[in-house]
């Protein structure tokens, strides 16, 4: 991990990610990010969101079901019930 800069949290709890970081990671406007943290180390991790099946976690062959991602395998299993 590389330290890039030091930033302040504003009064609304926001921080601005440096353009160099966004460009290096290929993050554009409206990129969805998953946020992870570790209370023990006080480390924060941001990762680009990857859609995955709500049931099995697969990111292959997804379809949208009322705003939720579900893979075709799970969809077929549910249809059997």
N, C-alpha and C positions, 0 to 999 in steps of 0.2 A: 504494500500500500504506500502511496506517495502523498505527502502533504503538498497541497497546491496553494492554499491561501487561508486567511483567517477572515471570517465574516461575522457580522452582528445579526442577531435575531431581532427583527423589527417588532413594533408594538402589537402586531397581529400574529406573531409567531412564525413569520416567514423568513426564509433565507434565499438569497439569489445564488444559483450555481454558476460558477464562472463559465464563460462561453467556451474556453479551451477544453473544459471537462465535458460539456455537452457535445461539442463537436467530436472529441476523441471517442466518446461512447455512442455517437450517432443518434443522440436524443434530440428530437425536434419539438416544436411547440405541441402541446397536448399529448406528449408521450406519457403513458400511464406507468407509474412507478410503484413497486412494492417496497414497503418500509419495514426493516428489521432492526431490532436493537437488543443489546445485551446489558442488563442492569449491572452485572458484576464488573464488566470492563468499561461501561459507559460508552460503548461503541455503537455507532449508527451505520447501517448499510442500506443503500438504495440500489435497487435492481430494476431494470426494465421489466414490466409485467409481461408474462407469457400466459396466454389463455390456456386453461386446462380443464379437463372434465371434473365436474363437481363431485363425482362418485369415485373415480379411480385415479385421477390425477394425470391421465394421458393428455398429451397435447396434439395427438394425431386424429385426423378425420372428425373434427368437431362440428357440431351444429348448435344453433341457438335455440333454446327452449324457454320462452318467457324471460329473456334477459340473462339466462344461465347457460353456460357451456356444458354440453354433454357429448361424449363420443358416441360413434355409431355402435360400437360393441355394447356399451351400457344401455343405449337406447333399445337395442334388440333384446337384451336380457330383461329389461323392464317390460317390454311388450309381451314377453312370455308369461308374465305374472297374471 
